[in-house]
Amino acid sequence: METAMDVVRRAQRGEIGHDELVRVLLTWPYEPQYRTTGLADDWEFVDNSFDAVKHAYIALDLLTDADYAAIASAASSAADRP
């Protein structure tokens, strides 16, 4: 089963284009981001969560500010649905 991070890695390798990356991430069914409150918080990463979008945006510069905002809004709206 492919994860959101797998899609990001495919884009990083040039296997899919920017528009395809954004299209897929806009509709991805993200898993919750579980966090603890300890020293290792920054090390926690869930491959099939919104963490993948953050990684694509911050670390890899694969997304524009507008892309990130649109994906975040879509993910937030999806999370609000029952």
N, C-alpha and C positions, 0 to 999 in steps of 0.2 A: 504494500500500500504506500503510495507516494504521500509525503508530508509537504507542508508549506515550505519548509527549509529545502526540500529536494527541488522544488520549483525555483526557488531563489538560486540554488547552486547551478541549475540548468541555465538560468539567465546569465549567471556569472561566467560560465564556460562558453556562452554565445550560442547555445543550442536553441534558445527561444529569444525572440526579440522583446524590446521594451514594452510595446503595446500588448503583446501576449502575456507578459509578466503581470502587468497592471490588470488586465482583464481577469486573469485567474485569481489574483489576490483580492480583487474586489468582491468575488463571490465565494471565497474559500470558507468552509465551515470550521473556524478556528476552535481549538480546544482551550479550556480555561488555562490561565497562567497561574500556576500555584506558586506561592511565595512563602517562605518562612521568615522569621525575624531574627536572623543571626548573622554571624560573621561571613557566611558563605553566600549571602543573598545575591551578590553580583555574579556568582558562578552558576546559578540555576538558569537553565535554558530548556524550554519545551519546544521541540522541533516542529510540532504541528499547531503551535499557538501564534499569537500576534508577535511573539519574539522574532519570528522569521522576517516579518515586515520591518521591524525595527532594525534588524541586522542588515537587511537590504538597503535601508535608507541611511543609517548612520555609518556603518562599517564599510559597506561596499559601494555606496553612492549610486545605486541602481535606480533609485526613485527620486523624483523631484519633490519639492515641498507640496505642490498641488496634488501629486500622486499620493503622497503619504496622507494628506488631509482627507482625500476622497476615500481611501482604503480604510482609514481609521473611522470615518463617519459610517461607512457601510458595515464595518465590523460591529460598531456600537449599536447600530440599528438592528442588526441580526441578533445580537445578544439580548436585546430588549424584547424580542418576540418570544412568545411561549413555546 
